């Protein structure tokens, strides 16, 4: 740690401290966090992994009063993080992180009066009352009555007369997002002096519609005998927005206020993109002060300046136009017609933050209290306060429990309203945008409204011997307009809550090293260099040496498919494919309109091996997977509709995969030859019911079979492995298989069984580097069963579908909109009579049939494959990273024979890192 | 009170607290600070995650704009 060196650099106090005292105080000078906030890498070298899950609660769209149910799952996010902090030398520190989030679900895109019928939610004619008009739009209808105070009114039928009564309620309009994945990589490189440190960092965050690059520079200066630390940081972020406009909303909204940023990327399908850029500059200054033996204070301030496109390109605003020349109705009410515009924010934002924190060590309980207050101010009119506190309580035996609480309150931005008014004649949807009709900036994003939040949670941490620690955390968060300081927050329509849970594994490399030189002595590294030289792509190839051994491993596999569509082992043109590739049996013969263009699968696996006895090794393997597919149209695809949306966007999925549990038995074990038998099971922890979002009023249906996150079935996974070693040569062979133990999963299908045979040879190039060559044969069976097919429910004809409101809207083309109430009422009466007589409509849920992409058909799955693998293995025999093992392997397809019509294969990369204790 | 005034006041207050509170604490008296529970941020991994959640749900971004975090467009 070089801590004594650091200390001796202090000119004021060094003279009074003897060498023995230095040694005594060395432990006390390891001050994690406190004196190293600039360079996070400054603590012990560490590798960490974290998984987290975010689940939002359902939004209240007043479902009980509407005909359309809010069945969509709210926003759900699955994240993983992996990182390492490494000391390159005593003074040079390096840290890197990788983070990946996959999110999807229902989220608000705008808000408006409930009586305007957002979410297509209408109550059709009733005996007692009729709500005002809804439309099939995901947004809201064109006409609402308002009084002079702009209170919305709903229409009810009373004593045979239509009258209007006030209804101030507001609802969100929800839109559903198909799963999307964000990936972020960042690094930090730091240099430390005795009383100062500097570090430089940077990174990139990638999403389909948003790409962000950032850099930062931080400095730290300790003085006053390290009782005072000053930090200074500068940062810059440059982000590109590249958002495809939602087809569903496009046809109802008005995007002309964003024309300068919109590019039409496909004339035929009228697919449009918003292209923009934003930049953020930040500076922060912090001070940490030791107050006494048990307390410290930290204070900081920061300034951030943001410029460019600061809008969220998916958020809309409902603008009600009230024509001042109209004649009020008999009740004195005025009609307002709405247009939905993309929100408009200022293109500049200056933000200031001040924070003050205090940490107190509580001697009797050996605990620590941390409290923090933060004040935020910006030139959009938002002031916000944050109060946080936590109590870190060690419980002994390495356990620590930390409860925490947080309260946050913010004022609304100057230009926030749940919906807006313009006292002008309503321009038609086709009209060009006239800025004079609207205010300069407008947003209904609830994040800019006035509200408060309260959250609380607990973290439980356990420190194991040998530098391993586990953390698990849970937090519940509630957002409520009523929690705002001083009142006046947004109405309760915007309230929501979420919970998050996370688990992290941290490996302190320095502690591992210390453990090695202590109890295990010299034989520490030997047990997994002798026989663990199998190529990276071979799983469960080796066992642990002796009872009590533990090994932790991380494995990454990337599998890419690209190129031609194949039928068996020959390429097939898209023209041929469209006629033959989408045969779904049982009399359905569909034309393929789309086909996969590329498909990538990424698997992150964390495995823990323990040996309870010398002859048995147990292994637990958890997986996080994510996949993405890009699509192309066949010649039969003529553009437009639901499919255009999918082809333009591609598909992504991600989250927890299946979990493997293995027992590995040593059958033969001598220095030259080893044989092990693996008996394993895979538990169906990965989702198999992921669906695509609705687009153009069609359900997207289940995503392609091979893009679900798991098999959905319990699987049996046996293997038999032989490895040999003589001098610098090593070799091995393995046969392995997967047998599905259920005939179908909850979504109606079971992936095919699998058999694999492989053999390899390796050579030690040096004492730490070896190379391998491998041949692999794989047989993959066809998927059995399929997604639900032609499920028909006979139900009374829904009034909303039989009498859609838009069929009764009369638009004279001059912006005058009226509603044919008599015709609408007549239609409803007829449908009611028909329903009373028992006439029913068939509702089809046809997921398996009528699919127009070969990847959606179970018959197009499985095949036989031959691959050639080239690998490199690195075993670090000594030094600071002794005991670490890294392996890489590239698998190059040599022969591919696909069952049915499938995409060609491009290759696969495996990377493993493992560490034995 | 303008922003500049507020900044100056906060800086002054902080400096005063710092000067008053500055009873010298000798290095061998700082054992409490070496305890993991007294780290300014005992759980930096979780803190980053929570900051990302708050940042995509609240207007006050916390002054760490250049740590990445993506669009948060939900």
HADDOCK unambig.tbl for C-alpha pairs under 7 A between the chains (distance, minus, plus):
assign (segid A and resid 25 and name CA) (segid B and resid 27 and name CA) 6.83 0.50 0.50
assign (segid A and resid 25 and name CA) (segid B and resid 28 and name CA) 5.15 0.50 0.50
assign (segid A and resid 28 and name CA) (segid B and resid 28 and name CA) 6.62 0.50 0.50
assign (segid A and resid 28 and name CA) (segid B and resid 30 and name CA) 5.92 0.50 0.50
assign (segid A and resid 28 and name CA) (segid B and resid 31 and name CA) 4.51 0.50 0.50
assign (segid A and resid 28 and name CA) (segid B and resid 34 and name CA) 5.24 0.50 0.50
assign (segid A and resid 29 and name CA) (segid B and resid 34 and name CA) 6.47 0.50 0.50
assign (segid A and resid 30 and name CA) (segid B and resid 34 and name CA) 5.57 0.50 0.50
assign (segid A and resid 31 and name CA) (segid B and resid 33 and name CA) 6.00 0.50 0.50
assign (segid A and resid 31 and name CA) (segid B and resid 34 and name CA) 4.56 0.50 0.50
assign (segid A and resid 32 and name CA) (segid B and resid 34 and name CA) 6.63 0.50 0.50
assign (segid A and resid 32 and name CA) (segid B and resid 36 and name CA) 6.81 0.50 0.50
assign (segid A and resid 32 and name CA) (segid B and resid 39 and name CA) 5.59 0.50 0.50
assign (segid A and resid 33 and name CA) (segid B and resid 39 and name CA) 5.00 0.50 0.50
assign (segid A and resid 33 and name CA) (segid B and resid 40 and name CA) 5.55 0.50 0.50
assign (segid A and resid 33 and name CA) (segid B and resid 41 and name CA) 6.50 0.50 0.50
assign (segid A and resid 34 and name CA) (segid B and resid 39 and name CA) 5.59 0.50 0.50
assign (segid A and resid 34 and name CA) (segid B and resid 40 and name CA) 5.50 0.50 0.50
assign (segid A and resid 107 and name CA) (segid B and resid 74 and name CA) 6.16 0.50 0.50
assign (segid A and resid 204 and name CA) (segid B and resid 68 and name CA) 6.98 0.50 0.50
assign (segid A and resid 205 and name CA) (segid B and resid 68 and name CA) 6.17 0.50 0.50
assign (segid A and resid 205 and name CA) (segid B and resid 69 and name CA) 6.89 0.50 0.50
assign (segid A and resid 205 and name CA) (segid B and resid 70 and name CA) 5.94 0.50 0.50
assign (segid A and resid 210 and name CA) (segid B and resid 70 and name CA) 6.83 0.50 0.50
assign (segid A and resid 210 and name CA) (segid B and resid 71 and name CA) 6.11 0.50 0.50
assign (segid A and resid 212 and name CA) (segid B and resid 68 and name CA) 6.89 0.50 0.50
assign (segid A and resid 212 and name CA) (segid B and resid 70 and name CA) 6.55 0.50 0.50
assign (segid A and resid 214 and name CA) (segid B and resid 66 and name CA) 5.52 0.50 0.50
assign (segid A and resid 214 and name CA) (segid B and resid 68 and name CA) 6.61 0.50 0.50
assign (segid A and resid 215 and name CA) (segid B and resid 66 and name CA) 6.57 0.50 0.50
assign (segid A and resid 216 and name CA) (segid B and resid 66 and name CA) 6.83 0.50 0.50
assign (segid A and resid 235 and name CA) (segid B and resid 66 and name CA) 5.43 0.50 0.50
assign (segid A and resid 236 and name CA) (segid B and resid 66 and name CA) 5.69 0.50 0.50
assign (segid A and resid 237 and name CA) (segid B and resid 66 and name CA) 5.32 0.50 0.50
assign (segid A and resid 280 and name CA) (segid B and resid 65 and name CA) 6.71 0.50 0.50
assign (segid A and resid 282 and name CA) (segid B and resid 65 and name CA) 6.75 0.50 0.50
assign (segid A and resid 289 and name CA) (segid B and resid 18 and name CA) 6.65 0.50 0.50
assign (segid A and resid 291 and name CA) (segid B and resid 21 and name CA) 5.30 0.50 0.50
assign (segid A and resid 291 and name CA) (segid B and resid 22 and name CA) 5.72 0.50 0.50
assign (segid A and resid 291 and name CA) (segid B and resid 23 and name CA) 6.66 0.50 0.50
assign (segid A and resid 292 and name CA) (segid B and resid 23 and name CA) 6.34 0.50 0.50
assign (segid A and resid 292 and name CA) (segid B and resid 25 and name CA) 5.96 0.50 0.50
assign (segid A and resid 293 and name CA) (segid B and resid 25 and name CA) 6.15 0.50 0.50
assign (segid A and resid 293 and name CA) (segid B and resid 29 and name CA) 6.14 0.50 0.50
assign (segid A and resid 293 and name CA) (segid B and resid 30 and name CA) 5.82 0.50 0.50
assign (segid A and resid 293 and name CA) (segid B and resid 32 and name CA) 6.97 0.50 0.50
assign (segid A and resid 294 and name CA) (segid B and resid 32 and name CA) 6.18 0.50 0.50
assign (segid A and resid 302 and name CA) (segid B and resid 63 and name CA) 5.73 0.50 0.50
assign (segid A and resid 303 and name CA) (segid B and resid 63 and name CA) 6.61 0.50 0.50
assign (segid A and resid 304 and name CA) (segid B and resid 63 and name CA) 6.28 0.50 0.50
assign (segid A and resid 312 and name CA) (segid B and resid 73 and name CA) 6.25 0.50 0.50
assign (segid A and resid 353 and name CA) (segid B and resid 62 and name CA) 6.74 0.50 0.50
assign (segid A and resid 353 and name CA) (segid B and resid 63 and name CA) 6.40 0.50 0.50
assign (segid A and resid 359 and name CA) (segid B and resid 38 and name CA) 6.96 0.50 0.50
assign (segid A and resid 361 and name CA) (segid B and resid 32 and name CA) 6.81 0.50 0.50
assign (segid A and resid 361 and name CA) (segid B and resid 38 and name CA) 6.69 0.50 0.50
assign (segid A and resid 367 and name CA) (segid B and resid 37 and name CA) 6.73 0.50 0.50
assign (segid A and resid 368 and name CA) (segid B and resid 37 and name CA) 5.67 0.50 0.50
assign (segid A and resid 368 and name CA) (segid B and resid 38 and name CA) 5.79 0.50 0.50
assign (segid A and resid 376 and name CA) (segid B and resid 60 and name CA) 6.19 0.50 0.50
assign (segid A and resid 384 and name CA) (segid B and resid 60 and name CA) 6.59 0.50 0.50
assign (segid A and resid 392 and name CA) (segid B and resid 37 and name CA) 5.60 0.50 0.50
assign (segid A and resid 447 and name CA) (segid B and resid 57 and name CA) 6.00 0.50 0.50
assign (segid A and resid 447 and name CA) (segid B and resid 58 and name CA) 5.37 0.50 0.50
assign (segid A and resid 447 and name CA) (segid B and resid 59 and name CA) 5.81 0.50 0.50
assign (segid A and resid 448 and name CA) (segid B and resid 59 and name CA) 6.03 0.50 0.50
